[in-house]
Amino acid sequence: MTDKEYRLLVINPGSTSTKIGIFDNERAVFEKTLRHDAEEINQFETIIDQYEFRKSTILEALDEEAINISRLAAVVGRGGLLRPIEGGTYSVNEQMLEDLRNGFSGEHASNLGGIIAFEIAEQLNIPSFIVDPVVVDELQDVARLSGVPEIERKSIFHALNQKAVARRVAGQLDKKYEDLNLIVTHMGGGITVGVHKNGKVIDVNNGLHGEGPFSPERAGTVPVGDLVSMCFSGEYYAEEIMKKLVGQAGFVGYLGTNDAVKVEELIEAGDEKAKLVYDAMAYQIGKEIGAASAVLCGEVDAIVLTGGMAYGKQFVKQITDHVKWIADVMVHPGENELQALAEGGLRVLRNEEDAKEYPNTTVSTMVLK
C-alpha cells in the first residue's frame, strides 16, 4: 500500500533568481531556476516591490510546462528574515506577512517566499507554509552570553539545510531526530556548526557576523583587540570593515577567490600559500566541531558534514581526521533547499507534525545587563 500522493509547489527566491520545484511527495517532477536580469530587478525600489513580478514569472513558467496548479495540495516558500522562532514548518498568517513585508529583521529576497506562497495558495484554497528560516533560534540560555553584557550571541545559521540533513541522518540511523545528539556542519559561502540535541539546535556559531571558522568569503572569529584597532585606525569606514569581515575575507581575502575547486587546483599546482589557507580552514572547522562536542559532554551520536564544500573529498578527509575520535562522520554534500522545503510541507500534510503558528513565544528573550 503506497502513501497518499501530495503535490507541492516549492518557491525559493534569491537576489537575482527564483528557484521553483514541483514535488510529488519527496520526488521532484520539475525544477527550474528563473533568472532575473539586472534591468528587471532594478526597476523596483525595494525587494518587496518585486512581489507581483516574481509571482507572475513563476505562474508563467508553470503554465509553459503545462503544470496544472489546481492539483496542488500546498505551496511552500523559503522563510525570510522574521522574528526569532523555533524550528519547524509554519503556516503563513497575517502577522508573518506583515513582518515579511516590513522587513522585521532586514530586507532579503527570501522574504518574498512566504508572501508569494500565500498568494498562490489562497487562490487555490490550500495551505501555505514556510520551513526553518535562517532566524531559527533554539539556543539554550547559557549559550546566549557573550561575555559583554551589551552583546548577546545570536542564532543565525543554515537552519533549513542543517535540520533537513539531521532528519535524513536520523532515518539512516533508524532513530527519531528528537532522540539524537548530532553535530551538523554546513560548509558553503558561510560555515555554521550546529549542536543538535533532541531536535533543538541549542548552540551554533553566527555564520554571518564573525563567529566560528573562516569560510570562502567570511572571516569567522578574529582577534578582537586587533579588530578594534583596525576600526579606529581612521583608515576604514564601518561599511568597509563589514565588507572585510563578510564578503572579502577567508579564501577571498587570502587568495582572491571564493571557489574551493580553484583553491584545490592551486594546491595541485604547488601553491604553498593556498595549501596553508586550505589546511587552516579545515583545522578551524575541526576545532569548532570539537568545541561543539563539549556542549554535549562528548555524548555525540554522529558528526554530519554538509553544504557545497562537502563535495571536496580531501577537505572532508582533513576534517574527519581531526574529529573522528569523537563520533562517526557522515557526509551529505550539497544543500537541496527545494527538497528540504518540500519535506517540511509533507510532514504537516501527513500529520507527522503540526504546523506551527507564527510568532511563537518559546524563544528565550533573556537579557542580562
Disulfide bonds with the S-S distance in Angstrom:
none
